[in-house]
């Protein structure tokens, strides 16, 4: 029976499942920071060891891999996480997801074998069996990871992602020494996702039970829209690379994808925070704590944009130097695309928050509608712009489609709850970033940013100036102090 609040009003239901968001996101961010460092230095080594063309072959393999994985999953991972986080017969939901997953893997593997020759011509070498093996390891490992997240144990997945990243780089570097070439990276992917699968399986507490028709139907009802949503995410991540592979060279693929991966480091914390955000929003929405959901969505937008805004300014000033110093002169052809891709991360940061909020309200249909519109735009614009404008055209196609997707998600989210954009806090972030940009321009006029040491110094200088600007805001400073205290609890 509900208790009574002030003046005889009904009190809200108790919150049965609550995470320390500051601690969970900080732990995940810390691990992701280490993962990014490992992956970054590994990628620098691979870029210099293989060159843009061979690295482009590996990126095309990855694009094909994740295309297969998107079809194999088609929303099942998100569906099982939603059902388990809501406490809906977890064991049977896990069993239903596994059964559907294995069926889809078998079907897609047969199709891949049937198109082996054209697939080999597109990628640049025959990696068909390796492709099937990696997608099996990837899909099963990610299914178990999403079960862990559905158990509100997101922070416990941190060490697993760290082990996967470390395994990938270690195995790839070792195999490169033995002359495996691009296959070194492919085999490293297979080993790393196998390690992730074993580690996640040992940690998950939800047993697998035989599902009934209701459980299969429940997953299907959520996944049929969530799968379209997931397809949109795949198109966002890989369509530009896929189209560049058709119209341009493998070297262009290599340069563009490296620029893209650098921009993902800027949005890393936003992505990590969104992963923590979803199960908590889902649990609070199931408990009827609508006001807490609304407030968290507003605060999450500020957090999500915290590192993106200065990154855009920094790339505008020294983007070409970043690519040339880190990877080599041949990769600087993507400098203009690098800036456009970094600008694209601004709407993408807000998109991550809207996306998780709508999923938490169990409205995957809204995400599917936004995805169909933006997906169609992305494909059409890539095909139209890449042959004419090259790498910048690919980046512009991604930017425009993300802006449209975010606007549609925002419209639908406003129908579910009040959305308050934190204009004052975000405005302060922009002002701090512009001050940082002015200081950086003055610095690069004094010293040439053409070595790793001077690049590191420029980045560190920019971070200090921006950090001081952010902390000068009483509102932002109070929020940062509060989150630091939450991490220590």
C-alpha positions, 0 to 999 in steps of 0.5 A, a space after each residue: 500500500 502506498 504511503 502518504 506524502 505531504 498534506 495527505 497526497 499520495 507519495 510516489 512508489 518506492 524506487 526499487 532499483 537505483 544505481 549510483 550513476 556518477 560512480 557507474 559512469 565514472 568507472 566505465 569512463 575510466 575503463 573506456 579511457 584506458 581502452 581508448 588509450 590502448 586502442 589509440 596507440 594500437 591504431 597508430 601502430 597499425 596505421 604506420 605498419 600496414 599503410 592506408 590501403 591495407 588498413 582500409 581493407 580491414 575497415 571494410 571487413 569491419 563494415 561488413 562484419 557489423 552489417 551482418 551483426 545488425 541483421 543478425 541482432 535486429 533489435 534483440 539485444 536492446 529488447 532483452 535488456 529492456 525486458 530484464 531491466 523491467 523485471 519481466 521473467 528474465 530467465 525465459 527472456 534470456 532463453 528466447 533471445 538466445 534461440 532467436 539469435 542462433 536462428 538468425 546467425 545460421 540464416 545470415 551465414 548461409 547468405 554470406 557463403 552464397 555471395 562469397 565472390 562479390 564480397 571478396 572483391 569488395 573487401 579486397 581479400 577472401 575473409 568469408 569464414 573469418 567473417 562468419 566466425 567473428 560475427 558469431 563471437 561478437 553477437 553472442 558476447 554482446 547478448 550476454 553483455 546486454 543481459 548484464 546491463 539489464 541486471 543494472 550491473 553496467 559498471 561490471 561490464 567495464 573490466 570485460 570491455 577492457 580485457 577485450 580491447 587489451 586482447 585485440 591489440 596484444 594479439 594483433 601486434 603479435 601476429 603482425 610480427 609473424 607476417 600475418 598482415 591484415 589477417 592479424 587484425 581479423 584474427 585478433 577480433 575473433 580472439 577478443 570477442 571470444 574472451 568477452 563472451 567467456 568473461 561475460 558468461 561467467 559474470 551473468 546471474 540470470 540463468 537461461 530457461 526454456 522460453 514460451 510463446 509469450 516471451 518470443 512474442 514479447 521480444 519480437 514486439 519490442 525488437 521489430 521497431 528496435 531493430 529498425 532503430 539499430 539499423 539506423 545506428 549501423 547506417 550512421 556508423 558505417 554507411 559512409 565507409 561502405 559507400 567510400 569503399 565503392 566510389 573511392 579507394 581503400 586508402 581513402 577508406 583508411 584515412 576517413 575511418 581514422 578521422 572518424 575514430 578520433 572523433 569517437 574519442 571525443 564522444 566517448 564519455 557521452 556514449 558511456 553515460 548513455 549506456 549507464 543512463 538507459 537501465 536507470 531510466 527504464 527502472 525509474 519509468 517502470 516505478 512511475 518516477 516520471 519527475 526523476 526521469 525528466 530531471 535526469 534527461 535535462 542534466 544528461 544533455 549537459 554532461 553529454 556535451 561537456 567534452 564535445 564542444 571544446 573538441 569541435 573548437 580544437 579540431 577547427 584550429 589544429 585538425 590537420 596537424 592532429 592527423 598528420 602528426 599522429 598517423 602520418 602525412 598520407 592521412 591528412 587528406 581527411 582533415 576537412 572531413 575530420 572537422 565536419 565529423 567533429 561538428 556532427 558529434 554535437 547533435 549526436 551527443 544530444 541524440 544519445 540522451 533522447 535515444 535512451 530516454 525514448 527506449 526507457 519509455 518503451 516506445 521503440 516505434 518512435 525511434 524506428 520512425 526517426 530511423 527510417 527518415 534519417 536512414 533514407 537521408 543518409 544513404 541517399 546523401 552518401 550516394 549523391 555527395 561522395 562521388 562529387 565531394 569525396 570524404 567531405 561529402 560523406 561527412 556532410 551526409 552523416 551530419 545532416 542525417 543525425 540532425 534530422 534524427 535528433 530533431 525527430 527524437 526530440 519531438 517524440 520525447 516531448 510527447 512523453 515528458 517535459 524536455 528542458 534544454 539546459 541552455 544556460 549551462 551549455 551556453 557557458 560551455 560554448 563560451 569556455 570553448 571559444 576562449 580556449 580556441 582563442 588561446 590555442 590560436 595564439 599558441 600555434 602562432 608561437 610554436 609549430 605543432 608538428 611533433 608529438 611533443 608539441 601536439 601533446 602540449 597544445 592539447 594539455 594547454 587547451 584542456 587547462 584553459 577550458 577546464 578553468 572556464 567551465 569551473 568558473 560557472 557556479 552552476 557547473 562547478 556545483 554539479 561537478 562537485 556533487 558528482 565527485 562526491 557521489 563517486 566517492 560514496 
